[in-house]
């Protein structure tokens, strides 16, 4: 492994940064709606766990172990945007059971797609770990799953 150029470092840290950004926005949104995190126990902790496991830990692994994931960035960002847009449309449906099923289908499908198509046979174990830990889609799916289980 070799040192990062500035471009490689930014590319490798983009998805952990997006996960941290989602966590911050999620907490601020929940607080601004006057919610006490609309649930109990683990649900309230999901953004904080995602912050550390999906943001902070991959940043440490990337910088300390010099794990390069920048060459996967384009495919990952395209997938994140597609899932984000789909989730926006799903939010317009308004039928809780249908929304839950669609959120889970899109989230789990995106994670499986990422495992099969974004990563390849040359992807090292460290790269796989950083890619999956820093994937915002994983945390969106977990968040939606817990939210809808509490709500339903």
C-alpha angles and dihedrals in degrees: 000000000000137000123280128254113219092258093050092049093050090047092049094047097043098092096043086050091050090051091051090047090052090050093052093046092046093052093045092047092050091048094045091055088057091245121146085222089293095256148036139273117336095018091064089051099049096093091046093048090047089051092057102032098035101032115020099035095050090048090053092045092047095049100036098041095031093233110178116211100152094107089064093051100095094052091043094050092048090052092046092051092048092050092045091052092046090049089052091054092044089055089061094060096079098199105114099208093047092046091051092050093048095046090052093045093050094043097046091041091052092050091049091047090051092051092049105033111019095048120052138194090275093058109115124224092253092051091049091051094050093044094052096039093051096044108120090199090067091056094043089053094047090047093050092045094053093040094052094042089055092044098045 
